[in-house]
Amino acid sequence: MPIGAIVLLARPGHGEDELLERLANPAEIVGALGAEIFRPTVAAALGRKPALFGVQAAIAGSVPVHRWRRRFEFDRIEGWLDRIEALVAP
């Protein structure tokens, strides 16, 4: 089954509202995905930085990527799941 979407989670800044947005600019998507890489310095030390960039670029061109700025209040988890499911519903 192909990936329906990637949702990057972030906290809104002080005074900012919650926001769910689809990232449209491929360069922005590659940058956002790059910020999520676990231990990027290890990948760079192993010479895998070009491979990681290639994967990020492939994802940017084929999978919808969203950024969801929201408060991390777990009493609202049901609503979160509904919103994520709506993003990937056929």
N, C-alpha and C positions, 0 to 999 in steps of 0.2 A: 504494500500500500504506500503510495507516495505521501510525502509530508504535505498536509493541507495548509499549514502556516507556521510561522515562528512568531512567538510573542515575547518580546524583551520587556522585562519588568523593571520599573524604576519608581522611586518616590518623587512626588511633586515637590518643588521647592516651596519655601515658606510663602504662604499667601497665594500659591498657584492652585488652580482647580485640577481635578483629575482629568486625564485626557487619554483617549485611545485613538492613535493615528496610524495609518498605514504609511510606511516609508516608501517613497516613490523614486528617489534619486539613487541610482546604483552605487555611487561613491559614498553616500551617506549610509547605505545598507552595509557595504563592505566595512566601513569604519565602525559602525555599531556592532557588527558581528565580531570584529577584531577586538573590541573592548571586552567581549565576553570570553575570550580564549583563556583557559586555565594555564597558568605558567608559560606565558609567551616567551620568556627569556630562555627557558629550557629548549623550546622548539627552535629558537634562533641559534642557540649554541649547537644544536644537532644538525643545523643546516636545513631545517624544515620550513623556514619562513616563506620561501616561494610556494611550497606546496600548500601551506595554510592559506596564503593569499588566493591561490587558484580555487580552493574549495569555497572560500568566501565569495569570490566572483561568480562561481557556478550557482551558489545559493541565491545570490542577488538577482541573477537572471532567470531563476526558475521557481522560486518559492516566495509567496507573499510574506513580508516581514512587517510586523507591527510593533510600535512602542506603546506600552501602557503605563502611564504615570498614575499611580494610585496609592492610597493610604494602605498600609499593611495592617488592617484591622480584621482579624479572623472571624469576627461575628458576621461578616458579610461574604463569607466564602461561597455560599450558594449562588449569589449574584455573579461572582467572578466566573464561576464555572459555566454558567449560562452564557455569559458574554463570549467566552473563549469558544464554546461549542458553536455559537452563532457565526463566528468568524470562519470556521472550517466546514460548516454544513454545505452540502452540495446544492 
